[in-house]
Amino acid sequence: MDTGVLQEVKEINVMFAWVQEKCQEGKRIFDYFRLLSMRNYCFWFFLFVSFVKAQEIQKPRTIHVFVALCDNTNQGIVPVSKTLGNGQDPKNNLYWGALYGVKTHFKKSKDWVYIKTIKTRNTQILDRVLFKHKATNTYLLADAYDGKYIKQTTIDFFEASSGAEEQKIIYETQELCFGGGASLVAYVGHDGLMEFSIDNSFKPHNNEPRDAIMLACVSKNYFEPYLKKTGANPLVWSTGLMSPEAYTLKGAIDGWILQETDLEIRERAAKAYHQYQKCGMRGARNLLVTGY
């Protein structure tokens, strides 16, 4: 073959090899950028998911506690001392301002911060206080009802259990939903249903899950027909006579905040009750039960 032709063939082969090399290099560059793009996509997707999860974690959980002040005059109770049993004096009342009353016990707790007293137009409520849990974004609103309005206290508790009568409070740019907007509602006080009945329907207002705690004597027996109508879950209630002081409430709430099972929450309540009442764990477990 002519020398000139051979030279041209060599040059073509060299050029072809160069083109192949550049094509391979281009593919590697393309693959690199594609991988880089995927990594960026994964990064931003992870960032987005983390943000959403953070928002879910930060969303406040709310608890609304309805306290019927102990009242020697207006309630069918075994009378306590005049000071503790004055249903119009929240400051010294057995279930509010006394040592194991809701307001005092939670103010002294190392787990809760007292935020403020809130004014309300409801003249039946003599004191309203807001607390925040120190370790979580959980808020507790507690209402001290005049003891002579125990029936209305009970009605308001059941209405909240059904998801009705939502109450909103703004605190540090957060909208906190109580009443029917709370995830956990609680009743503390004498079991007035032993003396009166209620005609309200208490139909569920939505499908939002709600837990309920009822610390009153024989509350399972007397509260059950009404609570079933509301659709709420009975987290803790009683089968016999009890002292509905705040340590039992706090014990149950501690487990609820940790999202423990109903049985674990009930166990916490029983332990707290035994700790203060010295009734034995078997007795406390028989007294405080969960579910229907």
C-alpha positions as CSV (number, residue, x, y, z in Angstrom):
1,M,0.0,0.0,0.0
2,D,1.2,3.5,-0.8
3,T,3.1,5.1,2.0
4,G,0.9,8.2,1.9
5,V,-2.3,6.1,2.2
6,L,-0.8,4.2,5.2
7,Q,-0.1,7.5,6.9
8,E,-3.6,8.7,6.3
9,V,-5.0,5.5,7.8
10,K,-2.8,5.9,10.9
11,E,-4.0,9.4,11.3
12,I,-7.6,8.4,11.0
13,N,-7.1,5.6,13.6
14,V,-5.4,8.1,15.9
15,M,-8.3,10.5,15.5
16,F,-10.9,7.8,16.0
17,A,-9.1,6.7,19.2
18,W,-9.1,10.3,20.3
19,V,-12.8,10.6,19.7
20,Q,-13.5,7.4,21.5
21,E,-11.4,8.6,24.5
22,K,-13.2,11.9,24.5
23,C,-16.6,10.2,24.3
24,Q,-15.7,8.0,27.3
25,E,-14.5,11.1,29.2
26,G,-17.7,12.9,28.3
27,K,-19.7,9.9,29.6
28,R,-17.8,10.0,32.8
29,I,-18.4,13.7,33.2
30,F,-22.1,13.2,32.4
31,D,-22.3,10.4,35.0
32,Y,-20.5,12.5,37.5
33,F,-22.9,15.4,37.1
34,R,-25.9,13.0,37.1
35,L,-24.6,11.5,40.4
36,L,-24.0,15.0,41.8
37,S,-27.6,16.0,40.8
38,M,-28.9,12.9,42.5
39,R,-27.0,13.6,45.6
40,N,-28.3,17.2,45.6
41,Y,-31.8,15.9,45.2
42,C,-31.3,13.4,48.0
43,F,-29.9,16.2,50.2
44,W,-32.8,18.6,49.6
45,F,-35.3,15.8,49.9
46,F,-33.8,14.8,53.3
47,L,-33.8,18.4,54.4
48,F,-37.4,18.8,53.4
49,V,-38.4,15.6,55.3
50,S,-36.4,16.7,58.3
51,F,-38.2,20.1,58.3
52,V,-41.6,18.4,58.1
53,K,-40.7,16.1,61.0
54,A,-39.4,19.0,63.0
55,Q,-42.7,20.8,62.5
56,E,-44.6,17.7,63.6
57,I,-42.4,17.4,66.7
58,Q,-42.8,21.1,67.5
59,K,-46.5,21.2,67.1
60,P,-47.9,21.8,70.6
61,R,-49.9,19.2,72.5
62,T,-52.5,20.5,74.8
63,I,-54.2,19.3,78.0
64,H,-57.3,20.8,79.6
65,V,-58.2,20.1,83.2
66,F,-61.6,20.8,84.6
67,V,-61.6,21.1,88.4
68,A,-64.8,21.3,90.4
69,L,-63.7,23.0,93.7
70,C,-64.5,21.0,96.8
71,D,-67.7,22.4,98.3
72,N,-69.1,21.3,101.7
73,T,-72.3,23.3,101.2
74,N,-73.2,22.6,97.6
75,Q,-71.9,19.0,97.0
76,G,-72.9,15.7,98.5
77,I,-69.5,15.0,100.1
78,V,-68.3,14.0,103.5
79,P,-67.4,17.5,104.8
80,V,-63.8,18.5,105.0
81,S,-62.4,21.4,107.0
82,K,-64.2,24.8,106.4
83,T,-61.1,26.2,104.7
84,L,-60.5,23.3,102.3
85,G,-64.2,22.9,101.6
86,N,-65.0,26.4,100.6
87,G,-66.0,26.1,97.0
88,Q,-65.8,29.8,96.4
89,D,-62.2,30.1,97.6
90,P,-59.8,28.6,95.1
91,K,-56.7,29.8,96.9
92,N,-57.2,27.4,99.8
93,N,-59.4,24.8,98.2
94,L,-58.6,21.1,98.6
95,Y,-58.5,20.5,94.9
96,W,-56.8,23.7,93.8
97,G,-54.7,25.8,96.2
98,A,-54.0,23.3,98.9
99,L,-50.8,21.3,99.0
100,Y,-52.0,18.6,96.6
101,G,-54.4,20.8,94.7
102,V,-53.9,21.1,90.9
103,K,-52.5,24.6,90.8
104,T,-50.2,24.2,93.8
105,H,-48.9,20.7,92.8
106,F,-48.1,21.6,89.3
107,K,-46.5,25.0,90.3
108,K,-44.2,23.0,92.6
109,S,-43.4,20.3,90.1
110,K,-39.9,20.3,88.6
111,D,-41.4,19.1,85.3
112,W,-43.7,22.1,84.7
113,V,-43.4,25.9,84.4
114,Y,-46.2,28.1,85.6
115,I,-46.7,30.6,82.8
116,K,-49.6,32.9,83.9
117,T,-53.1,33.3,85.2
118,I,-55.5,34.0,82.4
119,K,-58.7,36.1,82.7
120,T,-61.9,34.5,81.5
121,R,-65.4,35.9,80.9
122,N,-66.9,32.7,82.3
123,T,-67.9,33.8,85.8
124,Q,-68.2,30.2,86.9
125,I,-64.5,29.8,86.6
126,L,-62.8,31.5,89.5
127,D,-59.2,30.8,88.4
128,R,-57.5,29.8,85.2
129,V,-53.8,29.0,84.9
130,L,-51.5,28.0,82.0
131,F,-48.5,25.7,82.4
132,K,-45.8,24.5,80.0
133,H,-43.9,21.2,80.3
134,K,-40.2,21.9,80.6
135,A,-39.0,19.1,78.3
136,T,-41.6,19.1,75.6
137,N,-43.9,21.4,73.7
138,T,-46.9,20.5,75.9
139,Y,-49.2,23.0,77.5
140,L,-51.8,22.4,80.3
141,L,-54.7,24.7,81.0
142,A,-56.5,24.2,84.3
143,D,-59.8,25.8,85.3
144,A,-61.1,26.1,88.8
145,Y,-64.9,26.1,88.8
146,D,-66.9,27.5,91.6
147,G,-68.0,24.4,93.6
148,K,-71.7,25.2,93.4
149,Y,-71.4,24.9,89.6
150,I,-70.2,21.3,89.6
151,K,-72.9,20.2,87.2
152,Q,-71.7,22.8,84.6
153,T,-68.1,21.7,85.2
154,T,-69.1,18.1,84.4
155,I,-71.0,19.2,81.3
156,D,-68.1,21.3,80.0
157,F,-65.8,18.3,80.5
158,F,-68.0,16.1,78.4
159,E,-68.4,18.7,75.8
160,A,-64.6,19.0,75.5
161,S,-64.4,15.2,75.4
162,S,-66.6,15.2,72.3
163,G,-64.5,17.9,70.5
164,A,-67.0,20.7,71.1
165,E,-66.4,24.2,72.5
166,E,-62.8,24.6,71.3
167,Q,-60.9,27.4,73.1
168,K,-57.9,29.1,71.6
169,I,-55.1,30.9,73.4
170,I,-52.2,32.7,71.8
171,Y,-48.9,32.3,73.6
172,E,-45.6,33.4,72.1
173,T,-46.9,33.3,68.5
174,Q,-48.3,29.8,69.1
175,E,-52.0,29.0,68.8
176,L,-52.9,26.7,71.6
177,C,-56.2,24.8,71.3
178,F,-58.0,23.8,74.5
179,G,-61.6,22.7,75.3
180,G,-62.6,20.4,72.4
181,G,-59.3,21.2,70.7
182,A,-57.2,19.6,73.4
183,S,-55.7,16.1,72.9
184,L,-56.2,15.2,76.6
185,V,-59.0,16.4,78.9
186,A,-59.4,15.7,82.6
187,Y,-62.0,16.0,85.3
188,V,-60.9,16.5,88.9
189,G,-63.3,16.7,91.9
190,H,-66.4,15.2,93.5
191,D,-68.5,12.8,91.3
192,G,-71.6,15.0,91.0
193,L,-73.3,12.4,88.8
194,M,-74.1,10.5,92.0
195,E,-76.6,13.3,92.7
196,F,-77.7,14.6,89.2
197,S,-78.0,13.4,85.6
198,I,-77.3,15.2,82.4
199,D,-79.5,15.4,79.3
200,N,-76.9,16.6,76.7
201,S,-76.2,14.4,73.7
202,F,-72.4,14.8,73.6
203,K,-72.1,13.6,70.0
204,P,-68.5,13.6,68.6
205,H,-67.8,16.7,66.7
206,N,-64.9,15.3,64.6
207,N,-62.7,12.2,64.2
208,E,-59.8,13.6,66.2
209,P,-58.6,11.2,68.9
210,R,-59.0,12.4,72.5
211,D,-58.0,10.9,75.8
212,A,-59.9,11.5,79.0
213,I,-58.9,11.2,82.7
214,M,-61.7,11.2,85.4
215,L,-60.5,11.5,88.9
216,A,-63.6,11.3,91.0
217,C,-65.2,8.6,93.2
218,V,-66.5,5.6,91.2
219,S,-66.1,7.6,88.0
220,K,-66.0,4.5,85.7
221,N,-69.5,3.6,86.8
222,Y,-71.1,7.1,86.6
223,F,-69.1,8.7,83.8
224,E,-69.1,5.7,81.4
225,P,-72.6,6.2,79.8
226,Y,-71.8,9.8,78.9
227,L,-68.2,9.3,77.9
228,K,-69.1,6.6,75.4
229,K,-71.3,9.2,73.6
230,T,-68.3,11.6,73.2
231,G,-66.1,9.0,71.5
232,A,-63.2,9.8,73.8
233,N,-60.8,7.2,75.2
234,P,-61.0,6.6,79.0
235,L,-57.3,6.7,79.9
236,V,-57.7,6.6,83.7
237,W,-60.8,6.5,85.9
238,S,-61.8,4.9,89.2
239,T,-63.8,1.9,90.4
240,G,-64.3,3.1,94.0
241,L,-64.0,5.9,96.5
242,M,-60.8,8.0,96.0
243,S,-59.1,11.2,96.8
244,P,-58.8,13.1,93.5
245,E,-55.7,15.0,94.3
246,A,-53.2,16.2,91.7
247,Y,-50.4,13.7,92.2
248,T,-52.5,11.0,90.4
249,L,-53.2,13.4,87.6
250,K,-49.6,14.3,87.1
251,G,-48.5,10.6,87.2
252,A,-50.9,9.8,84.3
253,I,-49.9,12.9,82.4
254,D,-46.2,12.0,82.7
255,G,-46.9,8.8,80.8
256,W,-49.2,10.4,78.3
257,I,-46.4,12.9,77.4
258,L,-44.0,10.0,76.8
259,Q,-46.7,8.4,74.6
260,E,-46.8,5.3,76.7
261,T,-49.5,2.7,76.3
262,D,-52.8,3.1,78.2
263,L,-51.8,0.4,80.6
264,E,-48.4,2.0,81.3
265,I,-50.1,5.3,81.9
266,R,-52.6,3.7,84.3
267,E,-49.7,2.0,86.1
268,R,-48.0,5.4,86.6
269,A,-51.3,6.8,88.1
270,A,-51.6,3.8,90.4
271,K,-48.0,4.2,91.6
272,A,-48.5,7.9,92.3
273,Y,-51.7,7.2,94.2
274,H,-50.1,4.5,96.3
275,Q,-47.1,6.7,97.0
276,Y,-49.3,9.3,98.7
277,Q,-52.1,7.2,100.0
278,K,-50.1,4.2,101.1
279,C,-52.9,1.9,99.9
280,G,-50.7,-0.8,98.4
281,M,-50.2,-1.3,94.6
282,R,-52.8,-4.0,94.4
283,G,-55.4,-1.7,95.9
284,A,-54.3,1.2,93.6
285,R,-54.4,-1.0,90.5
286,N,-57.9,-2.2,91.4
287,L,-59.0,1.4,92.1
288,L,-57.5,3.1,89.0
289,V,-58.3,1.4,85.7
290,T,-58.2,2.1,82.0
291,G,-60.5,1.5,79.1
292,Y,-64.1,0.3,79.0
